[in-house]
Amino acid sequence: MSITVNLYYTGKDGNARKFAQEMEESGTAAAIRGEDGNLKYEYFFPMQDPETVLLIDSWRDQTAIDAHHASPMMEKIAALREKYDLHMRAERYREDEEGLPERDARFIRK
């Protein structure tokens, strides 16, 4: 059962976007995407809040998350968070093993 963590990075003067840009341009985000068990690592920008960036970070299981958190990659991320003076909040979700219920799936246009 996969686990998804939504991380909201908030800063000032565009720093959250600068952080995401540096994560991408430095190759750090790509390296995380290549870690065993990573399923998704993507940044999004809320239209209503230019000072926040949403990271959707999905992993195969808790073991994969724990390995990521124990890796040297976390030092790089922590240094960039500090550099851009970012604050965070997180939401955590587990995938429903049954998938999208039929009553909800009918609203999804493919």
C-alpha positions in Angstrom: 0.0 0.0 0.0 1.6 3.2 -1.1 2.0 6.3 1.1 1.7 9.9 -0.2 2.9 12.9 1.7 1.8 16.4 0.6 4.4 18.9 1.8 3.6 22.6 1.6 6.6 24.8 1.6 6.0 28.4 2.4 8.4 31.3 2.3 8.7 35.0 1.4 9.7 36.8 -1.8 9.3 33.8 -4.0 11.7 31.6 -2.0 9.5 28.5 -2.1 9.5 28.6 -5.9 13.3 29.3 -5.9 13.7 26.2 -3.6 11.8 24.0 -6.0 13.7 25.3 -9.0 17.0 24.7 -7.3 15.9 21.2 -6.3 15.1 20.5 -10.0 18.1 22.2 -11.6 20.6 20.7 -9.1 19.4 17.2 -9.9 18.4 16.6 -6.3 14.8 16.0 -7.3 15.8 13.6 -10.1 18.0 11.7 -7.6 15.1 11.3 -5.2 12.9 10.1 -8.1 15.5 7.4 -8.7 15.5 6.2 -5.1 14.2 2.7 -4.5 10.5 2.9 -3.7 9.9 6.4 -4.9 6.7 6.5 -7.0 6.2 10.3 -7.4 8.1 13.5 -6.6 6.5 16.5 -8.2 6.2 20.2 -7.3 3.0 22.2 -7.9 2.2 25.9 -7.5 -1.1 26.9 -5.8 -2.8 29.5 -8.0 -4.2 31.3 -4.9 -0.9 31.5 -3.0 2.3 32.5 -4.8 4.4 32.0 -1.7 3.7 28.3 -1.3 4.8 25.3 -3.3 3.2 21.9 -2.9 5.3 18.8 -3.2 3.5 15.5 -3.8 5.9 12.8 -2.6 4.7 9.1 -2.9 6.5 6.0 -1.8 5.9 2.3 -2.1 5.8 1.8 1.7 7.1 3.1 5.0 10.4 1.2 4.6 11.1 3.2 1.5 10.3 6.5 3.3 12.5 5.5 6.2 15.4 4.7 3.8 15.0 8.1 2.1 14.9 9.9 5.5 18.1 8.1 6.5 19.9 9.0 3.3 22.5 11.8 2.8 19.9 13.3 0.4 18.0 14.7 3.5 21.0 16.8 4.4 20.9 18.5 1.0 17.2 19.1 1.3 17.5 20.5 4.9 20.3 22.8 3.7 18.2 24.2 0.9 15.2 24.6 3.2 17.4 26.6 5.5 18.9 28.6 2.6 15.4 29.7 1.5 14.0 30.1 5.1 11.1 27.8 4.4 8.4 26.6 6.7 6.4 23.5 6.1 3.2 21.6 6.9 2.5 18.0 5.9 -0.5 15.8 5.1 -0.1 12.0 4.9 -2.3 9.6 2.9 -2.4 5.9 2.4 -3.7 4.5 -0.9 -7.0 2.7 -0.6 -6.3 -0.9 -1.6 -9.7 -1.1 -3.4 -9.0 1.9 -5.6 -11.5 4.6 -6.5 -15.1 3.5 -5.6 -17.3 3.1 -8.6 -19.6 5.8 -7.3 -16.7 8.3 -7.5 -15.0 6.8 -10.6 -17.9 7.8 -12.7 -16.9 11.5 -12.2 -13.4 11.0 -13.6 -13.0 11.8 -17.3 -10.3 9.8 -18.9 
